[in-house]
């Protein structure tokens, strides 16, 4: 019942956001954008997203291995596609990360660490997104001054959180010795093992996460180029991380509606493209992600078949 209510609320939010967008943006002009779509950039976007999935699966393998969780690359890739399929194409109350965590924990002798590996893989990506926002923060504020009220507190909070994390992780004894916090100590130990136990491990996690995010940005850029939008790759690099961060909010179905609204607010308000262009770009991006997630359906079918 609770999952059904959650799904219903997401559907209502998605429909409401699209209704608002369709009321504000001329849909006839949006349709025209799709008539002469350049398939070269569609293939480029699909290829970039597919490559990002392969790299993400490798990153997850590395994290799992650091926690002594058995996760061969082939299995990691299958579960990653399965999670993507649930995220994008199935209206379930269970997110892709939850699907991956449950599937891996079922076959693992270290069930808690298996779940932690999924959470940490997600956090690695979010950490690099925040770093990219920080790198492009001056540009973001220059084209969208109104965002400074949100951006600076967000970056300050992220920095303070990182400092506290490092401090507590290295001095876990400072946490109150109560049973309720035992899971926090275990999680912090897994954070240390995954990211900070060796320089080589940290560099791998950082670089792989950076590659994944840059490939996701390339997908959005390819979506823009496919309909003839004239915009620099650096401008997309600057604003896309803000878009991807806001998509973490689980308030709409697979990010639909929210992604389009944020894209219009960011790219159109910054004067980088029209509202029609921003909405069209976001819709194509969503379709590309959906198409690139289709192999997860095959994984799901094979699991039920056996």
Secondary structure, 3 states (H helix, E strand, C coil): CHHHHHHHHHHHHHHHHHHHHHHHCCHHHHHHHHHCCCHHHHHHHHHHHHHHHHHHHHHHHHHHHHCCCCCCHHHHHHHHHHHHHHHHHCCCCCCHHHHHHHHHHHCCCCHHHHHHHHHHHHHHHHHHHHHHHHHCHHHHHHHCHHHHHHHHHHHHHHHHHHHHHHHHHHCHHHCCCCHHHHHHHHHHHHHHHHHHCCHHHHHHHHHHHHHHHHHHHHHHHHHHHHCCCCCCHHHHHHHHHHHHHHCCCCCCHHHCCHHHHHHHHHHHCCCCCCHHHHHHHHHHHHHHHHHHCCHHHHHHHHHHHC
